[in-house]
Amino acid sequence: MTGKLLIILSLLLFLLACTSSKKNQTGRSFTAESSSGSAAISLQWIPPGSFQMGSIAEEPGHKPDEAPVRNITISKGYWMGTTEVTVGQWKAVMGETLREHVVKLLNDDSLYSFGNQQRKLREFMNFNKDAPDRIYANDNDSVVMYLVSWTDAMNFCAKLTQLEKDKGTLPAGYSYTLPTEAQWEYACRAGTQSATFAGPVEAGGRTSAVVDKIAWYGGNNTMGYSGKTLGNTGAGPRNAGEKQANAWGLIDMPGNIWEWCRDWYGPYDEKETKDPVGPASGTGRVNRGGSWGSGPLSERSASRASNPPAEKSAWRGFRVVLSIL
């Protein structure tokens, strides 16, 4: 199939999905071609609707910042990455390998805000400038992209948006971006209200049979792992898409890598119930989903985390959404 025909077909599929019924949209996939055409990004349609956001005090693992539980309305449907962005997709869009990205961050002498301090990133993260190979694990194309800041993730989205606009495959008004925290939890739950989309998580313990099916996390991160490990963990970020999908076709929503969201972190606003976007400012950006290094209770749909937007960690990555902003 020629590149021109593929672009036309992709656009027709997109327009068809945007005008079809909510029932028909659910689960449909749309593939966005990246700059090299070699690392397509698969997306799943997330229909508009309402859900209960947060967790009750009785839920094992509940934290105060997950309350109050609010009835949230997502008024517009959107497309969401089937998995997190991978190393191969990053390379195709941003034009750099993971190792090149690491070397660049280690040689960055800029000062960034970390709470009330201005520091170089490598110093804040305790990275050795002369040892780039010690701060990352596997870097094959299928591994989820990691060691990216919130700003890196937003820059990826902006570049992908421009690439697709230049090829004529995005209707006016649509852009790639990070999900809001509400969009993320809504999509993760996919119509469920239990602690995870696969069921409740037991209190206590390092492992969970429920979480084992749907996530790479601290309880199973060494199982079947091969290749380069991160420090003495015996593991590292995994290939995207190896675990059970939720009802809307999304994989790795819990586990593998914490995912940056668009919002500043802060307490929930009880009055903000339609398409919430979080506080107007803050010091940390929200990330969701838990990671290959976190415990089973961090993989719950309501679990929240906050980190400085400049931080670049082997436990943090992102997935994109395509929506009307």
C-alpha positions as CSV (number, residue, x, y, z in Angstrom):
1,M,0.0,0.0,0.0
2,T,1.5,3.4,-1.0
3,G,2.1,6.1,1.6
4,K,-0.5,8.4,0.0
5,L,-3.2,5.7,0.0
6,L,-2.4,4.8,3.6
7,I,-2.8,8.5,4.6
8,I,-6.2,8.7,2.8
9,L,-7.4,5.4,4.4
10,S,-6.3,6.5,7.8
11,L,-8.2,9.8,7.4
12,L,-11.3,8.1,6.2
13,L,-11.2,5.7,9.2
14,F,-10.8,8.6,11.6
15,L,-13.7,10.6,10.1
16,L,-15.9,7.5,10.0
17,A,-15.2,6.9,13.7
18,C,-15.9,10.5,14.7
19,T,-19.4,10.4,13.0
20,S,-20.5,6.9,14.0
21,S,-22.5,6.0,17.1
22,K,-20.9,5.7,20.5
23,K,-21.5,1.9,20.4
24,N,-19.7,1.5,17.1
25,Q,-16.8,3.7,18.2
26,T,-15.9,1.7,21.3
27,G,-12.9,-0.4,20.6
28,R,-12.2,0.8,17.1
29,S,-8.5,1.4,16.4
30,F,-6.9,4.2,14.5
31,T,-3.3,4.1,13.5
32,A,-1.3,7.3,13.3
33,E,1.8,7.2,11.2
34,S,5.0,8.6,12.7
35,S,7.7,10.5,10.8
36,S,9.5,7.5,9.5
37,G,6.4,5.4,8.9
38,S,8.0,2.5,10.7
39,A,6.5,2.9,14.1
40,A,2.7,3.4,13.9
41,I,0.9,4.3,17.1
42,S,-2.3,2.4,17.7
43,L,-5.2,4.2,19.4
44,Q,-8.5,3.1,20.9
45,W,-11.7,5.1,20.9
46,I,-12.9,6.1,24.4
47,P,-16.6,7.1,24.3
48,P,-18.0,10.0,26.3
49,G,-19.7,9.1,29.6
50,S,-19.7,9.4,33.3
51,F,-17.9,7.6,36.1
52,Q,-17.1,7.6,39.8
53,M,-13.6,9.1,40.1
54,G,-11.5,8.3,43.2
55,S,-11.7,5.6,45.9
56,I,-13.6,5.1,49.1
57,A,-11.8,4.8,52.5
58,E,-12.7,1.1,52.7
59,E,-10.8,0.2,49.5
60,P,-7.4,-1.5,50.4
61,G,-4.6,0.9,49.6
62,H,-6.9,4.0,49.7
63,K,-5.1,7.3,50.3
64,P,-6.6,10.6,51.3
65,D,-5.8,12.3,48.0
66,E,-8.1,9.8,46.2
67,A,-11.2,11.4,48.0
68,P,-13.8,12.6,47.8
69,V,-15.3,10.2,45.2
70,R,-17.0,12.4,42.6
71,N,-19.3,11.7,39.7
72,I,-17.3,12.9,36.7
73,T,-18.7,13.6,33.2
74,I,-16.4,13.2,30.2
75,S,-18.4,15.1,27.6
76,K,-16.3,14.4,24.5
77,G,-14.9,11.1,23.3
78,Y,-11.2,10.8,22.5
79,W,-8.6,8.4,21.2
80,M,-6.0,7.0,23.5
81,G,-2.9,5.0,22.9
82,T,-3.4,1.3,23.1
83,T,-0.1,1.1,25.1
84,E,2.4,3.6,26.4
85,V,4.7,5.2,23.8
86,T,7.6,2.8,23.0
87,V,11.3,3.4,22.5
88,G,10.7,2.7,18.8
89,Q,7.9,5.3,18.5
90,W,10.0,7.8,20.4
91,K,12.9,7.2,18.0
92,A,10.7,7.6,14.9
93,V,9.1,10.8,16.1
94,M,11.9,12.5,18.0
95,G,14.8,11.2,16.0
96,E,16.9,9.9,18.9
97,T,17.6,6.6,20.5
98,L,17.1,6.0,24.2
99,R,20.8,6.1,24.8
100,E,21.2,9.4,22.9
101,H,18.4,10.8,25.0
102,V,20.2,9.7,28.2
103,V,23.5,11.2,27.1
104,K,21.7,14.4,26.3
105,L,20.1,14.6,29.7
106,L,23.4,13.8,31.5
107,N,25.0,16.7,29.7
108,D,22.2,19.2,30.3
109,D,23.5,22.0,32.5
110,S,20.2,23.8,32.7
111,L,18.6,24.5,36.1
112,Y,15.1,23.1,36.8
113,S,12.6,23.7,39.6
114,F,12.4,20.8,42.1
115,G,10.1,22.1,44.8
116,N,11.8,25.2,46.1
117,Q,15.2,24.4,44.7
118,Q,16.8,25.1,41.3
119,R,19.1,22.2,40.4
120,K,20.6,20.4,37.5
121,L,18.6,17.3,36.6
122,R,21.5,14.8,36.9
123,E,22.3,16.1,40.3
124,F,18.7,15.9,41.5
125,M,18.4,12.3,40.1
126,N,21.9,11.3,41.4
127,F,23.0,10.3,37.9
128,N,26.7,9.9,37.1
129,K,27.4,12.1,34.1
130,D,30.2,9.7,33.0
131,A,28.1,6.5,33.2
132,P,25.1,6.7,30.9
133,D,24.8,2.9,30.5
134,R,24.1,2.6,34.2
135,I,20.9,4.5,34.3
136,Y,18.9,2.6,31.7
137,A,18.0,-1.1,31.1
138,N,16.7,-2.6,27.9
139,D,16.3,-0.2,24.9
140,N,14.8,-2.3,22.1
141,D,12.0,-0.7,20.1
142,S,9.2,-2.6,21.9
143,V,10.1,-1.4,25.4
144,V,8.0,1.4,26.8
145,M,9.9,4.7,26.6
146,Y,11.1,5.9,29.9
147,L,13.5,8.5,31.5
148,V,11.2,11.2,30.0
149,S,10.1,14.3,31.8
150,W,6.6,15.7,31.6
151,T,7.9,18.4,29.2
152,D,9.5,15.7,27.0
153,A,6.2,13.9,26.8
154,M,4.4,17.1,25.8
155,N,7.1,17.9,23.2
156,F,6.5,14.5,21.7
157,C,2.8,15.1,21.5
158,A,3.4,18.5,19.8
159,K,5.8,17.1,17.3
160,L,3.5,14.2,16.4
161,T,0.6,16.6,16.0
162,Q,2.6,18.7,13.6
163,L,3.8,15.7,11.6
164,E,0.2,14.5,11.2
165,K,-1.0,17.9,10.3
166,D,1.7,18.2,7.6
167,K,0.5,14.9,6.1
168,G,-3.1,16.0,6.2
169,T,-4.3,13.2,8.5
170,L,-5.7,15.3,11.4
171,P,-9.0,17.2,11.1
172,A,-8.9,20.8,12.3
173,G,-9.0,21.1,16.1
174,Y,-7.6,17.7,16.9
175,S,-4.2,17.4,18.7
176,Y,-2.1,14.8,20.3
177,T,-1.5,15.5,24.0
178,L,-1.3,13.9,27.4
179,P,-4.6,12.7,29.0
180,T,-6.1,14.7,31.8
181,E,-6.1,12.8,35.1
182,A,-9.9,12.3,34.7
183,Q,-9.5,11.0,31.2
184,W,-6.9,8.6,32.3
185,E,-8.9,7.1,35.2
186,Y,-12.1,7.0,33.1
187,A,-10.2,5.0,30.4
188,C,-8.5,2.8,32.9
189,R,-11.7,1.8,34.6
190,A,-13.5,1.2,31.2
191,G,-16.9,1.0,32.9
192,T,-15.7,-0.8,36.1
193,Q,-15.7,0.5,39.7
194,S,-13.6,-2.1,41.5
195,A,-10.0,-1.3,42.5
196,T,-8.7,-2.5,39.1
197,F,-10.6,-3.3,36.0
198,A,-10.0,-7.0,36.6
199,G,-11.3,-6.9,40.2
200,P,-10.3,-5.9,43.8
201,V,-6.8,-6.0,45.2
202,E,-6.2,-7.8,48.5
203,A,-4.7,-5.7,51.3
204,G,-1.1,-6.5,52.3
205,G,1.3,-8.7,50.5
206,R,3.8,-8.1,47.8
207,T,1.9,-9.9,45.1
208,S,-1.7,-10.1,43.8
209,A,-3.2,-12.7,41.6
210,V,-5.5,-10.1,40.1
211,V,-2.7,-7.7,39.3
212,D,-0.5,-10.4,37.9
213,K,-2.9,-10.8,35.0
214,I,-3.0,-7.1,34.0
215,A,0.3,-5.5,35.0
216,W,4.1,-5.7,35.3
217,Y,4.8,-4.5,38.9
218,G,7.1,-5.2,41.8
219,G,5.5,-8.6,42.5
220,N,6.3,-10.1,39.1
221,N,8.9,-7.8,37.5
222,T,11.6,-10.5,37.3
223,M,9.4,-13.2,35.8
224,G,10.6,-14.0,32.3
225,Y,12.8,-10.9,32.3
226,S,15.9,-11.0,30.1
227,G,18.5,-8.5,29.0
228,K,19.9,-5.5,30.7
229,T,18.7,-4.9,34.2
230,L,18.5,-1.6,36.1
231,G,21.0,-1.7,39.0
232,N,20.3,-4.6,41.4
233,T,16.6,-4.8,40.7
234,G,16.9,-7.8,38.4
235,A,14.4,-6.1,36.1
236,G,13.5,-3.0,34.2
237,P,10.7,-1.6,32.0
238,R,9.0,-4.2,29.8
239,N,7.8,-4.5,26.3
240,A,4.5,-2.8,25.8
241,G,1.3,-4.7,25.3
242,E,2.1,-8.0,27.0
243,K,-0.6,-8.0,29.6
244,Q,-4.4,-8.4,29.5
245,A,-6.3,-5.5,28.0
246,N,-9.3,-3.8,29.6
247,A,-12.8,-3.7,28.0
248,W,-11.8,-0.7,25.8
249,G,-8.7,-2.4,24.4
250,L,-6.1,-0.5,26.5
251,I,-3.1,-2.4,27.8
252,D,-0.6,-1.6,30.5
253,M,-2.8,1.1,32.1
254,P,-1.8,-0.4,35.4
255,G,1.8,-1.3,35.8
256,N,5.0,-1.3,33.6
257,I,5.5,2.5,33.8
258,W,3.9,5.4,35.6
259,E,2.2,7.6,33.0
260,W,2.4,11.4,33.0
261,C,-1.0,13.2,32.9
262,R,-1.6,16.8,31.8
263,D,-2.8,18.1,35.2
264,W,-0.9,19.8,38.0
265,Y,-1.3,17.7,41.1
266,G,-3.6,18.9,43.9
267,P,-6.6,18.0,46.0
268,Y,-9.8,17.1,44.1
269,D,-12.3,20.0,43.6
270,E,-15.7,18.7,44.5
271,K,-17.3,21.4,42.3
272,E,-15.3,20.4,39.2
273,T,-17.4,17.5,37.8
274,K,-17.4,18.0,34.0
275,D,-14.2,17.5,32.1
276,P,-12.0,18.5,35.1
277,V,-8.4,19.7,34.3
278,G,-7.0,20.0,37.8
279,P,-5.4,23.0,39.5
280,A,-4.3,26.1,37.5
281,S,-0.7,25.7,38.9
282,G,1.4,23.6,41.2
283,T,4.9,22.1,41.7
284,G,4.2,18.5,40.6
285,R,2.5,16.9,37.7
286,V,0.2,13.9,38.1
287,N,1.3,10.5,37.0
288,R,-0.9,7.4,37.1
289,G,-0.9,3.6,36.9
290,G,2.0,2.3,39.0
291,S,5.1,0.8,37.5
292,W,7.3,-2.3,37.2
293,G,8.8,-1.3,40.6
294,S,5.7,-0.5,42.6
295,G,3.5,-2.6,44.8
296,P,0.1,-4.1,43.9
297,L,-1.9,-1.4,45.6
298,S,-0.3,1.3,43.4
299,E,-1.8,-0.4,40.4
300,R,-5.3,0.5,41.5
301,S,-7.3,2.7,39.1
302,A,-7.6,5.5,41.6
303,S,-4.0,5.5,42.7
304,R,-2.3,8.9,42.2
305,A,1.3,10.2,42.2
306,S,3.0,13.5,41.8
307,N,6.5,14.4,40.6
308,P,8.3,17.5,39.4
309,P,7.7,18.0,35.7
310,A,11.4,18.1,35.0
311,E,12.1,14.7,36.6
312,K,13.3,11.9,34.3
313,S,13.0,8.5,35.9
314,A,13.2,4.8,34.8
315,W,9.8,4.4,36.4
316,R,8.0,7.1,34.4
317,G,6.7,7.3,30.8
318,F,3.5,8.3,29.0
319,R,0.8,7.5,26.5
320,V,-0.9,9.9,24.2
321,V,-4.5,10.9,23.6
322,L,-5.9,12.5,20.4
323,S,-8.7,14.9,21.3
324,I,-10.3,18.2,20.6
325,L,-8.6,20.7,22.9
